[in-house]
């Protein structure tokens, strides 16, 4: 735990939460007569993020001296995850949701904790294919698909 890092992260997340809440008010609230419109999800995420960031800021004032030992920041792990996130954004449309999400999750899981490769592959595959199936097949919400060049989904 690093008190300064946690405090700055809490303030940054609080600003992101405020942005979500403000911008969600600009989204149309009506959705074909339903009381739940498309603005509810971003508004809920913003409120939840705001509450959690306020708690993080509050907890930084309660850190004990022995809890605040210096941690060595792992720049290599951060670089791997940041690089894979950038590549995920770049290749999402061309390669498709299921494959890019699967690869991003496997790389992310392995960057965070080496080992258990089969478990990482199983979790990544079930998540990416499950979300793809729910949105694309059940809800008829199209996600970027690689089925045009692979023919598997």
N, C-alpha and C positions, 0 to 999 in steps of 0.2 A: 504494500500500500504506500502510495506516495501522496501526501496530503495536498501539495500544490497541484499535481497533475489531476487528482480527483476533483478538486475545487474548480479548476479551469474547465475540465470536462463537464462538470455539472452546469456551469454557467453556459457553456456552448450548447449543451443539450436543451437547456431551458430556452435559449434563443431559437433553436430549431423547433421546439414545441410551440413557441409563440408564433413562429412563421406558419406552422401547420394549422394552428387554430385560426389565425387571421385569414389565410388563403382558403381554408375550407368554407368560410362564410361567403366567398365569392362564387362558389359552385351552386348550381341550381338545386333547390331543395325539393322540388317536386319530381316524382318518378311514377308516372302513370297512375295517379290517385293513391299511391302508397304513402304512408306517413314516414317511412324510412327512405330517405333519398340518398343520392351518391355523395352527399357531403358528410354523412354520419361517420363513415369509416375514418377519413382523415381527421375529423374533429375528435373522435375517440382516441386515435393514436396520439394526437397532439396533447390531449388532456392527460393520458396515461404517461407519456414521456415527460410532461411537465411535473407531474406528481413524483415520478421516480427521480428526476433530476433535482427537485427540491429536497428530497430525502437524501440524496448523495451529498448535496451541499451541506445540509444539516449535520450529517454524519462526519464530515471533515472537521467540524468544530469539536467533536468528541473523541478524536484520535488520542490515544495515549502515546507517551514518548517511546515506549518499547515497541509499539506497533509500527512506528514510522521508521523502520530500518531502511537503509538505502537498497533499492533493487536495481539490478543491472538491466537496462532496457535492451530488449532483443530486437535490434534493427533488421537483422536478416529475416526473421520470422515476419515482421511487419512488412518488409519489402516484398516477400513472397506473396503474402495475402493481398497487398495493394496491387501488385503487378497482375495477379490472377483476377482481381476485380476489374481492373482496366481491360484486360483481355476478354473477360466475360461480357463487358459492355460492347466491345468492338465486334465480337463474333456472334452475338445473340441473334441478330436478324439473319445472318448468312448461314450459320450452322444449325440454328434452331434451339428452342428452349430446353428440351429434354437433354440433349447431349451437352450443351454448354453448362447447364446447371449441374449435371452429374459431374463433369470434369472440375468445375469450380468447387463443389463440395468436397470431392476427394482430395484435391490439392489443399483446401482449407483445413480439413480434418488432419491430414498428414503434416501440415505445417504447424498446427497447434500441438499435436502429440504424435510422435512417430510410433509406428507399430500398429498392429491390428488392422492391416490393410484390407483383409476380407470384410471385416465389420464396417469399415469406412465405405467400401464399395457397395455393400448391401444396403446400408442406410442411405447413401447418396442415390443409388438406383431407385429404391423404393420411394423416396421423397420426390425426385424429379419426375419419374413416370407417374406416380400417384397424383401429383398436382396437375400434370399435363392431362391425364385422363379425366380428372374431375372438371377442369375448366373446358377442355376441348370437346370431350364427348358428352358429359352429363349436362353442363351448363351452356354448351354451345358458344363459349367465349373463345375466339381463336387466339392462340399463342403462336409465337414464331415457331414454325414447324420445319423440320428437316426432312419430312416425309416425301417431299418432291424429288429429292435426289437420293434418298436411301430406300424409300418404299417400305419402311418397317413400321411406322406408326400410323 
